[in-house]
Amino acid sequence: MEHFFSLEGKIALITGASYGIGFEIAKAYAMAGAKIVFNDIKQDLVDKGVAAYQEFGIEAHGYVCDVTDEVGIQKMVAQIEKEVGVIDILVNNAGIIKRTPMLEMTAKDFRQVVDIDLNAPFIVSKAVLPSMIKKGHGKIINICSMMSELGRETVSAYAAAKGGLKMLTKNIASEFGEANIQCNGIGPGYIATPQTAPLRERQADGSRHPFDQFIIAKTPAARWGTPADLAGPAIFLASEASNFVNGHILYVDGGILAYIGKQP
């Protein structure tokens, strides 16, 4: 059974994986036998990431690149193929969120979120696909969100981008399935990361943040997820165990999408 989930000999590129969800997924891949490659937008983030991986005994290859820069991404992928090898697994993890009411959000800010959360996965996937096709196999995993299915005040750009990413996932699966390439998504629920830290801050009186209370009440698991909760699903979707799984979004949300809430 173990060999179904082995990533031995595979090369995995995880975007924006200096910390947080991407870091935990990369760490799990390394434990499953994969060689880790990651990028981030600044050299200091890449350096911190490489050092963090080394603390776990992982020799990660870090590159500085903006995921929205199509030419830069093409050059980075070519460099990875030359220095490390052909990418077997791509995790489109890099992303941002801007929590701003729609009427207060500028078109510039809206475009920035869509550019990083939707256009970038298209750009990076497009760059790695030719070599995957030539090799005869590949795995692309897009980090979607439960906001690929839901709307909520203050996250119009994020929800629009993640909804689009869900459909990009299905389209890549449809277009490249014949080439033995599987493209799936992971839809995290509310995960305890630096991005969500402001939503979990204790109030001046020591009580829980109102949003924190709301999420705990809305989630059947009665807790926030952790980046480590995404490691198992990510290994499944990167491994031979998922060879006939394509175009699927695996929601890892503690049951929040399945739950209407307690009766008052």
C-alpha contacts under 8 A as a table, 3 or more apart, distances in Angstrom:
res1	aa1	res2	aa2	distance
1	M	4	F	5.69
1	M	5	F	7.63
2	E	5	F	5.69
2	E	6	S	6.41
3	H	6	S	4.89
4	F	239	S	6.50
4	F	240	E	5.26
4	F	241	A	4.98
5	F	32	A	7.47
5	F	235	I	6.70
5	F	236	F	6.33
5	F	239	S	5.11
5	F	240	E	6.37
5	F	241	A	6.02
6	S	32	A	5.44
6	S	33	G	6.59
6	S	239	S	6.39
6	S	240	E	7.77
7	L	10	K	5.49
7	L	29	Y	6.86
7	L	32	A	5.23
7	L	33	G	4.95
7	L	34	A	5.08
7	L	238	A	7.61
7	L	239	S	6.23
8	E	32	A	6.50
8	E	33	G	4.04
8	E	34	A	5.33
9	G	33	G	6.49
9	G	34	A	5.79
9	G	35	K	7.02
10	K	33	G	7.32
10	K	34	A	4.82
10	K	35	K	6.15
10	K	87	I	7.62
10	K	88	D	5.84
10	K	89	I	7.34
11	I	34	A	5.66
11	I	35	K	4.79
11	I	36	I	6.24
11	I	37	V	7.30
11	I	84	V	7.89
11	I	85	G	7.05
11	I	86	V	6.93
11	I	87	I	5.12
11	I	88	D	5.29
11	I	89	I	6.31
12	A	26	A	7.86
12	A	29	Y	7.72
12	A	34	A	6.47
12	A	35	K	6.14
12	A	36	I	5.31
12	A	37	V	5.92
12	A	87	I	5.93
12	A	88	D	5.99
12	A	89	I	4.50
12	A	90	L	5.83
12	A	91	V	7.61
13	L	36	I	6.38
13	L	37	V	4.68
13	L	38	F	5.37
13	L	87	I	6.63
13	L	89	I	6.19
13	L	90	L	4.92
13	L	91	V	6.23
14	I	17	A	5.85
14	I	22	G	6.38
14	I	26	A	6.68
14	I	36	I	7.70
14	I	37	V	6.41
14	I	38	F	4.91
14	I	39	N	7.12
14	I	90	L	5.98
14	I	91	V	4.66
14	I	92	N	6.32
14	I	93	N	6.41
15	T	22	G	7.10
15	T	38	F	5.43
15	T	39	N	5.27
15	T	40	D	6.79
15	T	67	V	7.72
15	T	91	V	6.41
15	T	92	N	5.59
15	T	93	N	5.23
15	T	94	A	5.22
16	G	19	Y	7.72
16	G	22	G	6.38
16	G	38	F	6.69
16	G	39	N	5.48
16	G	40	D	4.81
16	G	41	I	7.60
16	G	93	N	6.05
16	G	94	A	4.39
16	G	95	G	7.64
17	A	20	G	7.09
17	A	21	I	7.30
17	A	22	G	4.14
17	A	23	F	4.63
17	A	26	A	7.22
17	A	38	F	5.77
17	A	39	N	6.54
17	A	40	D	6.90
17	A	49	G	7.31
17	A	93	N	7.28
17	A	94	A	7.37
18	S	22	G	7.08
18	S	23	F	5.71
18	S	38	F	7.50
18	S	39	N	7.52
18	S	40	D	6.74
18	S	45	L	6.14
18	S	46	V	6.10
18	S	48	K	6.85
18	S	49	G	4.12
18	S	50	V	7.48
18	S	52	A	7.92
19	Y	22	G	6.32
19	Y	23	F	4.68
19	Y	24	E	7.50
19	Y	49	G	6.59
20	G	23	F	5.35
20	G	24	E	6.41
20	G	193	T	6.00
20	G	194	P	7.38
20	G	227	P	6.37
21	I	24	E	5.27
21	I	25	I	6.25
21	I	93	N	7.70
21	I	193	T	7.58
21	I	227	P	4.71
21	I	228	A	7.54
21	I	230	L	7.51
22	G	25	I	5.17
22	G	26	A	6.09
22	G	93	N	5.90
22	G	94	A	7.72
23	F	26	A	5.11
23	F	27	K	6.05
23	F	49	G	7.98
24	E	27	K	5.03
24	E	28	A	6.21
24	E	227	P	5.93
24	E	228	A	5.80
24	E	230	L	7.86
24	E	231	A	6.51
25	I	28	A	5.15
25	I	29	Y	6.22
25	I	227	P	7.73
25	I	228	A	7.42
25	I	230	L	6.90
25	I	231	A	5.03
25	I	234	A	6.56
25	I	235	I	7.91
26	A	29	Y	4.99
26	A	30	A	6.20
26	A	36	I	6.46
27	K	30	A	5.14
27	K	31	M	6.37
27	K	53	Y	7.41
27	K	58	I	7.66
28	A	31	M	5.06
28	A	32	A	6.30
28	A	231	A	5.82
28	A	232	G	7.85
28	A	235	I	7.26
29	Y	32	A	4.96
29	Y	33	G	6.41
29	Y	34	A	5.40
29	Y	35	K	7.80
29	Y	36	I	7.50
29	Y	235	I	6.52
30	A	33	G	5.06
30	A	34	A	4.76
30	A	35	K	6.15
30	A	36	I	6.44
30	A	58	I	6.87
31	M	34	A	7.31
32	A	235	I	7.83
35	K	59	E	7.91
35	K	60	A	7.20
36	I	59	E	7.34
36	I	60	A	4.97
36	I	61	H	6.29
37	V	60	A	5.72
37	V	61	H	4.67
37	V	62	G	5.92
37	V	63	Y	7.86
37	V	80	I	7.96
38	F	60	A	7.37
38	F	61	H	6.34
38	F	62	G	5.06
38	F	63	Y	6.34
39	N	46	V	6.69
39	N	62	G	5.45
39	N	63	Y	4.60
39	N	64	V	5.52
39	N	65	C	6.15
40	D	43	Q	7.45
40	D	45	L	6.35
40	D	46	V	5.78
40	D	62	G	7.78
40	D	63	Y	6.65
40	D	64	V	5.31
40	D	65	C	5.91
40	D	66	D	6.97
41	I	45	L	7.36
41	I	46	V	7.90
41	I	64	V	5.51
41	I	65	C	5.18
41	I	66	D	5.04
41	I	67	V	7.70
42	K	45	L	5.41
42	K	46	V	6.50
42	K	64	V	5.88
42	K	65	C	7.51
43	Q	46	V	5.05
43	Q	47	D	6.09
43	Q	63	Y	7.96
43	Q	64	V	5.83
44	D	47	D	5.02
44	D	48	K	6.10
45	L	48	K	5.12
45	L	49	G	6.04
46	V	49	G	4.95
46	V	50	V	6.13
46	V	62	G	5.73
46	V	63	Y	6.67
46	V	64	V	6.67
47	D	50	V	5.19
47	D	51	A	6.23
47	D	62	G	7.64
48	K	51	A	5.13
48	K	52	A	6.07
49	G	52	A	4.99
49	G	53	Y	6.19
49	G	62	G	7.65
50	V	53	Y	5.21
50	V	54	Q	6.21
50	V	59	E	7.53
50	V	60	A	5.97
50	V	61	H	7.22
50	V	62	G	6.49
51	A	54	Q	5.01
51	A	55	E	6.46
52	A	55	E	5.27
52	A	56	F	7.12
53	Y	56	F	5.37
53	Y	57	G	6.54
53	Y	58	I	5.03
53	Y	59	E	6.67
53	Y	60	A	6.44
54	Q	57	G	4.78
54	Q	58	I	4.99
54	Q	59	E	6.04
54	Q	60	A	7.61
55	E	58	I	7.31
63	Y	76	M	7.42
65	C	69	D	7.74
65	C	72	G	6.47
65	C	73	I	6.72
65	C	76	M	7.20
66	D	69	D	5.49
66	D	72	G	7.07
66	D	73	I	7.30
67	V	70	E	7.33
67	V	72	G	7.88
67	V	73	I	6.34
67	V	94	A	7.68
67	V	116	I	7.06
67	V	120	A	5.32
67	V	121	P	7.86
67	V	123	I	7.43
67	V	124	V	6.96
68	T	73	I	7.86
68	T	115	D	6.54
68	T	116	I	6.13
68	T	119	N	6.87
68	T	120	A	4.88
68	T	123	I	7.04
69	D	72	G	5.16
69	D	73	I	6.03
69	D	120	A	7.97
69	D	123	I	7.96
70	E	73	I	5.15
70	E	74	Q	6.24
70	E	123	I	5.85
70	E	124	V	7.70
71	V	74	Q	5.16
71	V	75	K	6.28
72	G	75	K	5.15
72	G	76	M	6.14
73	I	76	M	4.95
73	I	77	V	6.10
73	I	123	I	7.42
73	I	124	V	6.43
73	I	127	A	7.00
74	Q	77	V	5.26
74	Q	78	A	6.24
74	Q	124	V	7.83
74	Q	127	A	5.57
75	K	78	A	5.12
75	K	79	Q	6.14
76	M	79	Q	4.98
76	M	80	I	6.13
77	V	80	I	5.01
77	V	81	E	6.15
77	V	127	A	6.75
77	V	128	V	6.84
78	A	81	E	5.13
78	A	82	K	6.23
79	Q	82	K	5.06
79	Q	83	E	6.00
80	I	83	E	5.15
80	I	84	V	5.28
80	I	85	G	6.21
80	I	86	V	7.33
80	I	87	I	7.93
81	E	84	V	5.58
81	E	85	G	4.16
81	E	86	V	4.75
81	E	87	I	7.02
82	K	85	G	6.00
86	V	131	S	6.73
86	V	132	M	7.73
87	I	90	L	7.05
87	I	128	V	6.88
87	I	131	S	7.66
87	I	132	M	7.25
87	I	138	G	7.93
88	D	132	M	6.74
88	D	137	H	7.30
88	D	138	G	5.07
88	D	139	K	6.35
89	I	138	G	6.01
89	I	139	K	4.75
89	I	140	I	5.89
89	I	141	I	7.77
89	I	238	A	6.44
90	L	125	S	7.52
90	L	128	V	7.84
90	L	139	K	6.26
90	L	140	I	4.77
90	L	141	I	6.13
91	V	140	I	5.97
91	V	141	I	4.71
91	V	142	N	5.82
91	V	143	I	7.24
92	N	121	P	5.55
92	N	124	V	7.60
92	N	140	I	7.61
92	N	141	I	6.23
92	N	142	N	4.81
92	N	143	I	6.00
93	N	142	N	6.59
93	N	143	I	5.29
94	A	116	I	7.25
94	A	117	D	7.15
95	G	113	V	7.78
95	G	116	I	5.69
95	G	117	D	4.97
96	I	113	V	6.23
96	I	116	I	6.86
96	I	117	D	6.66
96	I	158	Y	7.87
97	I	113	V	6.51
97	I	155	V	7.46
97	I	157	A	7.94
97	I	158	Y	5.82
97	I	195	Q	7.99
98	K	109	D	7.83
98	K	113	V	7.31
98	K	154	T	7.81
98	K	155	V	6.73
98	K	157	A	7.63
98	K	158	Y	7.22
99	R	154	T	4.86
99	R	155	V	5.37
100	T	104	E	6.41
100	T	105	M	5.80
100	T	154	T	4.48
100	T	155	V	6.50
101	P	104	E	5.36
101	P	105	M	6.23
101	P	153	E	6.34
101	P	154	T	4.13
101	P	155	V	7.22
101	P	156	S	7.78
102	M	105	M	5.15
102	M	153	E	7.66
102	M	154	T	6.18
102	M	155	V	7.68
102	M	156	S	6.30
105	M	109	D	6.52
105	M	110	F	6.85
106	T	109	D	5.28
106	T	110	F	6.32
107	A	110	F	4.95
107	A	111	R	6.07
108	K	111	R	5.18
108	K	112	Q	6.24
109	D	112	Q	5.04
109	D	113	V	6.46
110	F	113	V	5.44
110	F	114	V	6.40
110	F	157	A	5.26
111	R	114	V	5.08
111	R	115	D	5.84
111	R	157	A	7.83
112	Q	115	D	4.98
112	Q	116	I	6.30
113	V	116	I	5.41
113	V	117	D	5.81
113	V	118	L	7.92
113	V	157	A	6.15
113	V	158	Y	6.33
113	V	161	A	7.14
114	V	117	D	5.20
114	V	118	L	5.24
114	V	119	N	6.46
114	V	157	A	6.58
114	V	158	Y	7.13
114	V	160	A	7.56
114	V	161	A	5.03
115	D	118	L	5.75
115	D	119	N	4.73
115	D	120	A	6.17
116	I	119	N	6.00
116	I	120	A	5.16
116	I	121	P	7.80
117	D	120	A	6.29
117	D	121	P	7.01
117	D	158	Y	7.49
117	D	161	A	5.79
117	D	162	K	6.76
117	D	165	L	7.57
118	L	121	P	5.69
118	L	122	F	6.73
118	L	161	A	5.31
118	L	162	K	6.83
118	L	164	G	6.59
118	L	165	L	5.54
119	N	122	F	5.18
119	N	123	I	6.27
120	A	123	I	4.91
120	A	124	V	6.10
121	P	124	V	5.24
121	P	125	S	5.82
121	P	142	N	7.30
121	P	165	L	7.82
122	F	125	S	5.25
122	F	126	K	5.97
122	F	168	L	7.62
123	I	126	K	5.23
123	I	127	A	6.35
124	V	127	A	5.08
124	V	128	V	6.47
125	S	128	V	5.36
125	S	129	L	5.97
125	S	140	I	7.40
126	K	129	L	5.43
126	K	130	P	7.53
127	A	130	P	6.99
128	V	131	S	5.99
128	V	132	M	6.48
129	L	132	M	4.96
129	L	133	I	6.02
129	L	138	G	7.96
130	P	133	I	5.16
130	P	134	K	6.24
131	S	134	K	4.94
131	S	135	K	6.01
132	M	135	K	5.05
132	M	136	G	6.04
132	M	137	H	5.53
132	M	138	G	5.24
132	M	181	I	7.39
133	I	136	G	5.09
133	I	137	H	6.38
133	I	138	G	7.56
133	I	179	A	5.75
133	I	180	N	7.80
133	I	181	I	7.50
135	K	138	G	8.00
136	G	179	A	6.02
136	G	180	N	6.09
136	G	181	I	7.66
137	H	179	A	6.65
137	H	180	N	4.88
137	H	181	I	5.18
138	G	180	N	6.79
138	G	181	I	4.60
138	G	182	Q	6.42
139	K	181	I	5.76
139	K	182	Q	5.05
139	K	183	C	5.91
139	K	237	L	7.51
139	K	238	A	5.81
140	I	181	I	7.62
140	I	182	Q	6.28
140	I	183	C	4.56
140	I	184	N	6.44
140	I	238	A	7.72
141	I	183	C	5.76
141	I	184	N	5.07
141	I	185	G	5.18
141	I	186	I	7.11
141	I	234	A	7.75
141	I	237	L	7.14
141	I	238	A	7.54
142	N	165	L	7.41
142	N	169	T	6.90
142	N	183	C	7.64
142	N	184	N	6.36
142	N	185	G	4.50
142	N	186	I	6.34
143	I	185	G	5.68
143	I	186	I	5.07
143	I	187	G	6.24
143	I	188	P	7.62
144	C	147	M	7.79
144	C	148	S	6.39
144	C	162	K	5.47
144	C	163	G	7.78
144	C	165	L	6.39
144	C	166	K	6.42
144	C	185	G	5.91
144	C	186	I	5.56
144	C	187	G	4.63
144	C	188	P	6.98
144	C	249	I	7.77
145	S	148	S	5.23
145	S	149	E	7.80
145	S	162	K	6.21
145	S	186	I	7.04
145	S	187	G	3.90
145	S	188	P	5.01
145	S	189	G	6.51
145	S	251	Y	7.60
146	M	149	E	5.60
146	M	150	L	6.35
146	M	187	G	5.26
146	M	188	P	6.03
146	M	189	G	5.56
146	M	251	Y	6.81
146	M	253	D	7.29
146	M	257	L	7.20
147	M	150	L	4.58
147	M	151	G	6.13
147	M	158	Y	7.53
147	M	159	A	4.98
147	M	162	K	6.37
147	M	163	G	6.91
148	S	159	A	5.92
148	S	160	A	7.52
148	S	161	A	7.91
148	S	162	K	4.76
148	S	163	G	3.94
148	S	164	G	7.50
148	S	165	L	7.59
148	S	166	K	6.29
148	S	187	G	7.50
149	E	159	A	7.96
149	E	163	G	6.60
150	L	159	A	7.22
151	G	155	V	7.48
151	G	156	S	7.22
151	G	159	A	6.26
152	R	155	V	6.14
152	R	156	S	7.27
153	E	156	S	6.96
155	V	158	Y	5.24
155	V	159	A	5.96
156	S	159	A	5.31
156	S	160	A	6.05
157	A	160	A	5.14
157	A	161	A	6.10
158	Y	161	A	5.15
158	Y	162	K	6.04
159	A	162	K	5.15
159	A	163	G	5.86
160	A	163	G	5.17
160	A	164	G	6.18
161	A	164	G	5.04
161	A	165	L	6.15
162	K	165	L	4.80
162	K	166	K	6.27
163	G	166	K	5.20
163	G	167	M	6.71
164	G	167	M	5.20
164	G	168	L	6.16
165	L	168	L	4.85
165	L	169	T	6.06
166	K	169	T	5.17
166	K	170	K	6.56
166	K	185	G	7.04
166	K	249	I	7.15
167	M	170	K	5.03
167	M	171	N	6.14
168	L	171	N	4.98
168	L	172	I	6.13
169	T	172	I	5.34
169	T	173	A	6.26
169	T	183	C	5.91
169	T	184	N	5.93
169	T	185	G	6.60
169	T	247	G	5.87
169	T	248	H	7.83
170	K	173	A	5.09
170	K	174	S	6.15
170	K	183	C	7.30
170	K	184	N	7.43
170	K	246	N	7.74
170	K	247	G	4.32
170	K	248	H	7.14
171	N	174	S	4.98
171	N	175	E	6.05
171	N	247	G	7.51
172	I	175	E	5.15
172	I	176	F	5.88
172	I	177	G	7.76
172	I	183	C	6.22
172	I	247	G	7.65
173	A	176	F	5.59
173	A	177	G	5.32
173	A	181	I	7.19
173	A	182	Q	5.83
173	A	183	C	4.98
173	A	184	N	7.38
173	A	246	N	5.69
173	A	247	G	5.02
174	S	177	G	5.72
174	S	247	G	7.27
175	E	178	E	7.55
176	F	179	A	5.34
176	F	180	N	7.07
176	F	181	I	5.78
176	F	182	Q	7.62
177	G	180	N	5.27
177	G	181	I	5.15
177	G	182	Q	6.14
177	G	246	N	7.53
178	E	181	I	7.24
182	Q	243	N	6.93
182	Q	244	F	7.81
182	Q	245	V	6.89
182	Q	246	N	5.08
182	Q	247	G	7.34
183	C	246	N	5.61
183	C	247	G	5.69
183	C	248	H	7.76
184	N	237	L	7.08
184	N	245	V	7.59
184	N	246	N	5.73
184	N	247	G	4.97
184	N	248	H	5.01
184	N	249	I	5.86
184	N	250	L	7.77
185	G	247	G	7.52
185	G	248	H	6.22
185	G	249	I	4.42
185	G	250	L	6.08
186	I	233	P	7.56
186	I	234	A	7.47
186	I	249	I	5.49
186	I	250	L	4.80
186	I	251	Y	5.79
186	I	252	V	6.94
187	G	249	I	6.34
187	G	250	L	5.82
187	G	251	Y	4.31
187	G	252	V	5.82
187	G	253	D	7.33
188	P	191	I	6.92
188	P	230	L	7.52
188	P	251	Y	5.90
188	P	252	V	4.83
188	P	253	D	5.37
189	G	225	G	7.01
189	G	251	Y	7.34
189	G	252	V	6.00
189	G	253	D	3.78
189	G	254	G	6.99
189	G	256	I	7.21
190	Y	196	T	7.92
190	Y	215	I	7.66
190	Y	224	W	5.75
190	Y	225	G	6.05
190	Y	253	D	6.73
191	I	196	T	7.19
191	I	224	W	5.53
191	I	225	G	4.41
191	I	226	T	5.24
191	I	227	P	6.55
192	A	195	Q	7.96
192	A	196	T	6.02
192	A	197	A	6.75
192	A	224	W	6.07
192	A	225	G	6.06
192	A	226	T	5.36
192	A	227	P	7.15
193	T	196	T	5.39
193	T	197	A	6.16
193	T	226	T	7.48
193	T	227	P	7.35
194	P	197	A	5.02
195	Q	198	P	7.44
196	T	199	L	5.46
196	T	200	R	6.93
197	A	200	R	5.26
197	A	201	E	6.42
198	P	201	E	5.39
199	L	209	H	6.55
199	L	211	F	6.03
199	L	212	D	6.14
200	R	208	R	7.11
200	R	209	H	5.69
200	R	211	F	7.32
200	R	212	D	5.36
201	E	208	R	7.02
201	E	209	H	5.82
202	R	205	D	7.84
202	R	206	G	5.51
202	R	207	S	5.72
202	R	208	R	4.98
202	R	209	H	5.52
203	Q	206	G	5.14
203	Q	207	S	5.29
203	Q	208	R	6.09
203	Q	209	H	5.86
204	A	207	S	7.39
208	R	212	D	6.32
208	R	213	Q	6.39
209	H	212	D	5.05
209	H	213	Q	6.37
210	P	213	Q	5.11
210	P	214	F	6.21
211	F	214	F	4.88
211	F	215	I	6.23
212	D	215	I	5.27
212	D	216	I	6.28
213	Q	216	I	5.24
213	Q	217	A	6.21
214	F	217	A	5.24
214	F	218	K	6.13
215	I	218	K	5.00
215	I	219	T	5.99
215	I	222	A	7.87
215	I	223	R	7.66
215	I	224	W	7.50
216	I	219	T	5.40
216	I	220	P	7.91
216	I	221	A	7.89
216	I	222	A	4.70
216	I	223	R	5.31
216	I	224	W	6.99
217	A	220	P	7.51
217	A	222	A	6.38
217	A	261	G	7.60
218	K	222	A	7.56
218	K	256	I	6.23
218	K	259	Y	7.20
218	K	260	I	7.81
218	K	261	G	5.78
219	T	222	A	5.16
219	T	223	R	6.81
219	T	253	D	7.81
219	T	254	G	5.97
219	T	255	G	6.03
219	T	256	I	4.68
219	T	259	Y	7.31
220	P	254	G	6.18
220	P	255	G	5.58
220	P	256	I	6.41
220	P	259	Y	7.09
221	A	254	G	5.02
221	A	255	G	6.75
222	A	254	G	7.80
223	R	254	G	7.77
224	W	254	G	7.96
225	G	229	D	6.35
225	G	253	D	7.09
225	G	254	G	7.14
226	T	229	D	5.35
226	T	230	L	7.52
227	P	230	L	5.64
227	P	231	A	7.26
228	A	231	A	5.27
228	A	232	G	7.95
229	D	232	G	6.83
229	D	252	V	7.68
230	L	233	P	5.60
230	L	234	A	6.09
230	L	252	V	6.92
231	A	234	A	5.10
231	A	235	I	6.19
232	G	235	I	5.18
232	G	236	F	6.26
233	P	236	F	5.05
233	P	237	L	6.26
233	P	250	L	7.67
234	A	237	L	5.26
234	A	238	A	6.20
235	I	238	A	5.09
235	I	239	S	5.98
236	F	239	S	5.31
236	F	240	E	7.77
236	F	241	A	6.09
236	F	242	S	6.13
237	L	241	A	7.41
237	L	242	S	5.42
237	L	245	V	7.86
238	A	242	S	7.18
239	S	242	S	6.01
239	S	243	N	7.38
240	E	243	N	5.19
242	S	245	V	5.02
242	S	246	N	8.00
243	N	246	N	7.77
245	V	248	H	6.77
252	V	255	G	7.66
253	D	256	I	5.72
253	D	257	L	7.22
255	G	258	A	5.34
255	G	259	Y	6.42
256	I	259	Y	5.31
257	L	260	I	7.93
